[in-house]
Amino acid sequence: MNLANKQEITMDESPITKFHVKIAALTFGAHFTDGYVIGIISFALLSLAAQWNLSAFDLGLLGSSVLIGLFFGSFLLGWASDYIGRQKIFLFSFILITLASFLQFLAPNVWTLFFFRFAIGFGLGGDYTVGQAMLAEFSPKRHRGTLLGTFNVFFTIGYVASSIIGMMLLDADVSWRWMLASSGIPALLVLILRIGTPESPKYLVSKGQVEKAQAIVNEHLGEQVVLTAEKETKQLSLGHLFSKKYLKLTLFNGIFYACIVLPYFSVFTFLPTILNYFNMKEGHSADILLNIFLLVGAFVGMYLTVKLSRRGFLISSFIICFVSLALLGIIPQNMSFLLIGAFVVFTLFISAINNLVGIYPAESFPTELRASGVGVATACSRIGSALGTFLLPTLITKLGLSPTMLILAAVLLIGTAVSIIWAPETKGKELA
């Protein structure tokens, strides 16, 4: 096929179509499922702890199981998709997630339940990397930031939905088995809708399959849309991410991502402890209120993604989150109004900045390394989130809540410094 004679409009310049919406919806569905899976466990454990007489180790093991699976899945399946293709992992990940979600209902002991939740996390980790790569490679550059940034909105919606459902089921004394297995419902829907999803044209071009790639573009985006004349690229190994050419990008994406999610998961996993500190823990009202702030922050992040540069949004949000969390560590406890105000600001902007974790890694790396790069960044983030979730109770017990907040603020300060030094500007640029 002679592409040079048919260049009317490129994929990067094409308008949004129904197919773009479908690919976006399928990746958003994965993030909704992720938020739901992570959120529902906190309510299931309240019932499960007494029924199985769980130790602190057991609670930590089950609470971190999905995050551990996410680490391995994002690393290994992201690498695999650069070799065998995006579409295969895109489908396989949700076969695994759906089966493991429903199998939680049958778990007879802690280790079996850990295995099923690890499998869910493994699938979600792979889907994070491949979903971001697929959507980035199909999306026109004008709308790419908005689409990739919307991941956080749907994660937050899934998390809030699990909180509401978890509260209702807990109050109705419904078994933890039904709570956990309920995550299989959105997973099954996503799996069914993903059947028939085509391979990424950019990935096919990188493998020299230009005619096959153009056929997919014609079928799904229209006859007027053509591929740019890209050359076949040789397969790059995972080690290339740590070569001189890509090391700075790899370090930046891994560190900034980890510096966001470590305080995010630490604070919101142990939200009841912090709410008690603010004397706000009455029924479910405070939990619902904070969930509303998380949702508002996610939509604020979408708006700022469109209006601001990537670099400017990242650095300014890091600074605001650092200052607000540091204030939680130094404002006297009797000044509750200021404490609550600082907590609200932190909640809004830590949710808003999460929009960038779906954008920066996908825009930073070339096609032949994109899924691997996203996978490594996601793996680093899950190390951070698991570490923070594991250490926070110990830090609060040993040091107190105020010093612990200052330690988490220091993590955000590191993210600020790394972003100032290394953050590239990727907004509006064509993918390599």
Secondary structure as GFF3:
##gff-version 3
##sequence-region A 1 432
A	DSSP	three_ten_helix	3	6	.	.	.	ID=ss1
A	DSSP	beta_strand	9	10	.	.	.	ID=ss2
A	DSSP	three_ten_helix	11	13	.	.	.	ID=ss3
A	DSSP	alpha_helix	18	52	.	.	.	ID=ss4
A	DSSP	alpha_helix	56	84	.	.	.	ID=ss5
A	DSSP	alpha_helix	86	103	.	.	.	ID=ss6
A	DSSP	three_ten_helix	104	106	.	.	.	ID=ss7
A	DSSP	alpha_helix	110	138	.	.	.	ID=ss8
A	DSSP	alpha_helix	141	149	.	.	.	ID=ss9
A	DSSP	alpha_helix	151	171	.	.	.	ID=ss10
A	DSSP	alpha_helix	176	181	.	.	.	ID=ss11
A	DSSP	alpha_helix	184	194	.	.	.	ID=ss12
A	DSSP	alpha_helix	201	206	.	.	.	ID=ss13
A	DSSP	alpha_helix	210	221	.	.	.	ID=ss14
A	DSSP	beta_strand	225	226	.	.	.	ID=ss15
A	DSSP	three_ten_helix	238	242	.	.	.	ID=ss16
A	DSSP	alpha_helix	247	269	.	.	.	ID=ss17
A	DSSP	alpha_helix	271	277	.	.	.	ID=ss18
A	DSSP	alpha_helix	285	307	.	.	.	ID=ss19
A	DSSP	alpha_helix	310	330	.	.	.	ID=ss20
A	DSSP	alpha_helix	336	353	.	.	.	ID=ss21
A	DSSP	three_ten_helix	354	358	.	.	.	ID=ss22
A	DSSP	alpha_helix	360	364	.	.	.	ID=ss23
A	DSSP	alpha_helix	367	399	.	.	.	ID=ss24
A	DSSP	alpha_helix	401	422	.	.	.	ID=ss25
###
